[in-house]
Amino acid sequence: MTDDGPQRQTRDTMPDTGGEQTAQEARSRAPEGGDVAKSDLLQAYRRKKSEPSDEREEQERERSKKQTEKQTSDGESIVVDFVANFVAGGNASFDPVKGRVLMSQRRLILATSKAKTVIPITSIFDIAVGQVPPEVEEFFDYTVMVGYIIGRQRRTTVIGGDRETIEKFSLLLFRAALNGSRAQVTHPARIGGRVLDTERRPSGLHLDYEAVTFPDDDGPLTENGEPFHIDLASVIFFEVLERTVDGETRLVLSVQHVKQGQTVTSEITLDSRRKMNILGRYLRLVYHWIKSGVRDVEITEQGLEVLVGLYSAGEMAAEVDFSELLGVEGEVLEAELETLHEEELIGDDELPTSLTPQGRFVVNEEIEDVNV
């Protein structure tokens, strides 16, 4: 599959939220994933998904234990601590300084031997990854730009470093800014072109690699009792609209995604425009990473049939004669599985195997083309 073929017309427009950078400006400057798809960090996340759940849980407990052992003088647990070059607080001189970057669930701290900049997480209104402002591009190869408000003044901090470190820090920063937020969710708002009269429900919000989950303390948002989540590899279109909600003008995130072969639209409202802006940034970042991973992939019709078959069969693929199900010889199936694995569309080159985010992206694009 190349860029010359049919493309999902994904639009991620964000209205002006009072000074934040617009999506169009961001797209004109920000890379659409690029080498992010090949980074050690995201490969590590992918490996993490393939580990047994009990092993993952044990590793998470160990990491959590280590994090709680490191605390600030105020008793806050430190979740980030690394050395980087940065321009803190909108410094007019744009001269980067070297210091420590620390973060708890409440604050981001940039500290040097001479000064300390403290940024409350609740003051952050923008997180732009991979954008290097012209004023500091001679100093940094890869950055995250953090917009925040102190008093009534908007300020910008630019933190630069190697790609893997900045990506990892950025994901943690997104989660610190959004996890635990309260949301209003309408799911499904539409199935295909059919508008449904679905009641808006209160929910939580949790960012995870490959998905945004909406847990609900008051009851399930889905029929099977599990928290509703949006697989980011299944997203085909999203936009932020202004709607009247409970008599107020609010931003509503409308997300079209493929669910069980159907195009489903879900609508999410957060409690602030600031958080809506950050959530939009996060969706664009992960979406462009997934898209960049398949941009240069060439897949044959038979390879696509195998991929769609794996997607449809799920865990049952290992329990049936999959080659007979697809009507191909066993040797042909083995060769296709090997090719799909080399292209990083499936997690293993033999059954049982699962689709990677890029693999799900390819299948969902095919489903959307059929639906259209």
DARA-V524063 format. One line per field, one symbol per residue. burial: + if it has 16 or more other C-alpha atoms within 10 Angstrom, else -. Layout:
burial = ???
//
This chain:
burial = -----------+-++-----+-+------+++++-++---++---+--------------------+--------+++++--+++++++------+-++++++++-+++++-------++++++++++++++---+--++-++++++++----++++++++-+-+++-+++++++++++-+++++++++++--------++++++++--+++++++---++-----++++++++++-+++---------++++++++++---++++++++--++++++++++++++++++++++--+-+---++-++++++-----+----++---------+--++++++-++++++++--++++++++++++++++----
//
